[in-house]
Amino acid sequence: MISATGSTARPNRPTSKESNPKEAQRQSHAAGTEVDRFPPVESPAGQLEQALSTLVHWSTRREVQTETMRRARCTLPLASASLLSRIRVCGPVHPSQLATFYAVDNSTITPRLQRLERDALIARHSDPEDGRASLVRITPAGEKLCKGLHAARRAILEQLLADWPAEDQLRVAAAASQLADRLEPSPTQRTPDLP
C-alpha cells in the first residue's frame, strides 16, 4: 500500500522514528517530509499554497507513479502516459500545441507520439482546416488505458482516505474541484492567464 508520503506501508513494524524521536526529527528534515517544514501562515492562500506543494510533491513521487502504472498494467514510460492523458483532454490536437504545452521542442514530442501511434493508443489524421498539417487524437485503446490509470489513482486515494469521515471527503473534494477548475488552463495552454 502507498502511504501519504508515497512509500510502501509496512504495518506492525516499529521504525527508528518510533523508538528515537530525535532521530525521527533528523530523518524527517533530511527527507523533507516533516509537517512543519513550511513556516506557519495565517492566510487561506498561504495554507492552500503549502497544501498544494505537498500534494504535487506526493503525486509526482516515483513510488506513487510506479504503483499507479503497475495497478493499471501500463508499460508506457511516465512521460508517454502523461502525453496520452493530455491528448485525451485536448481532443484532436496539433503536435506543436503539445510541444508548447510541455515547453519542449517538437523534436522531443515526435518520438513519443510515434510510440503511442505504434501502440495504437493515438491516431493521426489530416487537419481539415490545413491539409498540410496533422492532428493526433486518442483511440479507444488509449481511452481504455487512461481510464485504467485514473481508476488506479482513485484506488490509491481511496486507501489513503479510508479513515476520513465521508462528509470531510466530500467537502475537500468539492473545494479541490473548484480550485482545479479555476487553475486549469485551456487544453493546449501551458498556464492560465495570471491576474
Summary of the structure (lengths in Angstrom):
residues: 195
radius of gyration: 20.3
end to end distance: 40.7
largest distance: 68.1
contacts: 460
relative contact order: 0.11
helix: 60%
strand: 9%
